[in-house]
Amino acid sequence: MIRWRSGCAAGTAASDDDILDAAVQVLGHDRLAPLERVASRAGADPRDVKSRFPTRDALVTAAVIRGAQRIAAAAVMEDGTPAEQVALLLARIWDDQAPVANFTPLWMRSELRSEVEQILDPVRVLLGDAISRGAGAGAMRADLPESTVAWLVEHAVLTCLSGVADGSVDPRDGRRLALTYALTSAGLAWDSALAVTESVEARLDRH
């Protein structure tokens, strides 16, 4: 799981990661916060921050791209049925991205979208593989190519993240809604999707 740090050690120059972590924490709550507040959170000299990231948009862009790269690098399929594998992968992505849900609408509605989606291709490949196996067993929809179903699943999660960002979805309910919505998009009945989600959440709570 991605851990968002806060600041850097005393006497140590802030790294790009320190600054981006601070940007996630500050700009995720206040999109118009000044760069000086980000620098303060990172324990950095504002002039140093501005030399590396001249604008808020530059900080947001760098944070979004870094987040997508981390998701792609960390994505793995765990043991379980295809539906459980999909739910586990999505649950871990949700837990990583929920703290930065406010960034989701920003990149989805900007020129960053195509770049982020390209970076996330490995995740879509993993989802497509699990969906293909689920469809072969009759547990997931087989009326569409698995790549299309993977796209539907991915966007179900993004929709719920956007809902958290704009206040439409209670953050406490977000993960469960995202998983059940994604699984129904993959062809499961709502009660089956809920049962898989509850099983996966119980598994995650044991760790």
Secondary structure, DSSP 8 states (H G I E B T S, - for coil): ------S--TTS---HHHHHHHHHHHHTT-TT--HHHHHHHHT--HHHHHHH--SHHHHHHHHHHHHHHHHHHH----SS-HHHHHHHHHHHHHHHHGGGGGGHHHHHTSTTHHHHHHHTHHHHHHHHHHHHHHHHTTSS--SS-HHHHHHHHHHHHHHHHHHHHHTSS-HHHHHHHHHHHHHHHTT--HHHHHHHHHHHHHHHHT-
